Amino acid sequence: MSILLVDTDVVSFLFKQDSRASIYAPLLQGNQLALSFMTVAELFQWTAVRNWGTSRIERLEKTLTNYLIIPVDIELCRRWGNLRAQLQSVGKPISAQDAWIAATALRHNLPLVTHNARDFAEIPGLDLLTRSE
């Protein structure tokens, strides 16, 4: 069993039972699934922006207990800062959110399962697992 870091988009597919979740199920099955603290923050931002009701938020919170949540630490902050600076210096800026997720994967040497491979394609050393075209 491996630990896989799951990007926000794939977690969203799973939570919403989106049809795209089924293409990731074989990849995820039998592995320990982890989330960056940033993915959890993004999910809760969605609950606020979309005015989710209490029961749906509680369902999300219950779902999150199935994942290993990786917190921020000083080394992760250092990697995040270096990653953003490195990509910006070569004219390939990355969003703060995607940089946190990528830095989490790099910090813990985890493959990142994402449907948005293009967002992460320029990051050296990042192991991407995707089913997107």
ABEGO torsion letter per residue (X at the ends): XBBBBBBAAAAAAAAAGBAAAAAAAAAABGBBBBBBAAAAAAAAAAAAAAGBBAAAAAAAAAAAAABBBBBBBAAAAAAAAAAAAAAAAAGBBBBAAAAAAAAAAAAAGBBBBBABAAAAAABBGBBBBBABX
